[in-house]
Amino acid sequence: MAKLSGAERKALPTKSFAETNKRKYPIEDETHAKNALSRVSRSRTPAEKAKVRAAVKKKYPSIGKNEK
């Protein structure tokens, strides 16, 4: 996965994050979206997980189709 520097992350538009109000979980490309799903599934609340999954599904409908 390509790493984001602090400056690159700040330059991303707010809509490139799964949690837009907190600017958490950048999903500007499919690799970052998959990483966001992986990270949120490990340690966040069910509400936060649902929000991130919905944002990823909206932007990249093909991600997670074969996953249960």
Buried (B, 14 or more C-beta within 10 A) or exposed (E): EEEBEEEEBEEBEEEBBBBBEEBBBBBBBEEBBBBBBEBBEEEBEEEBBEBBBEBBBEBBEEBBEEEE
